Amino acid sequence: MDLKMIWVYVNYALIIYLIYVLVSGVLIFGIQKPKDSNYLSTHPADRFYGEGIGQDRVALVEDGYYSGLVRVNLIEKAEETLDISYYTIHDGVSTDIFLGSILEAADRGVKVRFILDGMFHNLKGNLKHVIYAFTDHPNIELKFYEPFTLLKPWTWNNRLHDKFIIADSKLALIGGRNIGDRYFVPQNDLNRDAVYDRDVLILNTDEVNYNSSVIFQLEDYFNLVWEHEFSKYPAKKLTKRQREKGNIKAQYLTDKLESMRKTNPEIFNNSYDWMDLSLPTKKVTLIHNPIERLNKEPWCWYELVSLAEKSQESILIQSPYIIPTNSMVKYLKNKDITVENIDILTNSLAASPNPFAIAGYMNHRKDIVDSNANVYEFQGPCSIHAKSYIFDNRISAVGSFNFDSRSVYLSTETMIVIDSEQFAEHLEEEIQKYIGQSLKIGKDYNYIFNPFVEEQKVSIPKKIIVSILSIIVYFFEFML
């Protein structure tokens, strides 16, 4: 067989594979419908409301730099266990500190379980060596959720989108931040690449009744994901070369940590009195999506819509992406959502770093404005990435859940629902700061003039790219 015929067969095989990917990795999500288990009949919205003072206290962690310090502190102070779950990790100084701190905690005897989303993490060069270092450590267990495989395209959209840390089953940090330098920039830094996000620190004040704390719910959920068949160890046994690379990387992280302690001592050994820094709650509850492939039953979406229907005065929504697809809208029955004051904050075309998501949003922008919601678009110069909801100035929901189809049906998602007027007030104050850097959209779909906020310019290439993508993504909104 000559090379020409071989090339022909290779092309045929490639075409067949691409068709296979299109059908089993894309089109199936537009056809397959999630099951309906009548979930809300067993999970009424009333369960989020409490009376008196609950055992969980919460602290809003808004500033990026401060949130990095809190992460280091949680890891430093851990004595027995660390359970960590993240969607993505980017190379950078903050990542080196984060990973080095985990390694140091394991060295002093802390049992660490670390789960990451499996899409490409195990293929990255620098992180690959971290995988070797962690796998070789007797006190660290590392897993990947749904590792990437060429032969199962239907698994590519089953992503782990959770972002939280649990320390000693006493403290937890949950929110929307991934690990990377852009997430830990101080809030007053005007770096265009910065991402403004949000975390909540949870303190359980009654360790005797641990099972009644939301941290128990979070730990239980972590165990569910950790023990699931979708979660895999990266390697059962390292080769000699892999172990050597892991040792080199571990030494690098150790040296980096020592160097940072000398140049930036303020990062380490901080003492935070979380009892003093936190706010009381009546109740804190975890909500999450089911662990399933293909389109999941939208548990988180059910819960948020149910809370919206129960609201009587106001709803405040902040999400980097607002893409209300037809499959989502069917749950939003106007007759059941009677509240008149609905405020929505999202990224503007200029601020958004995600061309596919902003293209999907632009397709629905007019419909959202016509819904009589007050829509505000953040003008940057950086972007907002936090996901938060406030209902009637009392119930708050904070976590990883975006207002899009991917969070509703495709990814794992976690949010905590907090019954606390004090926390809701504090959260709204922070969201209002971003609204103060935003422009409201008028009924003519143009910005209402605000002398204090300048409309950020959008480059011509970005306008062209988003315009083209808005046509393309119209047919694939179920994957945005």
Secondary structure, DSSP 8 states (H G I E B T S, - for coil): --HHHHHHHHHHHHHHHHHHHHIIIIIHHHH-------HHHHS-GGGG---S--SEEEEEE--HHHHHHHHHHHHHH-SSEEEEEES-B--SHHHHHHHHHHHHHHHTT-EEEEEEE-SSGGG-HHHHHHHHHHHT-TTEEEEEES---TT-GGGTT--B---EEEETTTEEEEES--BSGGGSS-TT---TT-EE--EEEEEES-STTGGGSHHHHHHHHHHHHHTSTTEE-S-SS--HHHHHHHHHHHHHHHHHHHHHHHH-GGGSS----HHHHSB--SEEEEEE----SSS---HHHHHHHHHHHH-SSEEEEE-S-B---HHHHTT--TTT---SEEEEEEE-TTT-S-HHHHHHHHHHHHHHHHTT-EEEEE--SSEE--EEEEETTTEEEEES--BSHIIIIISB-EEEEEE-HHHHHHHHHHHHHHHTTEEEB-TTSSB---TT-------HHHHHHHHHHHHHHTT-GGG-
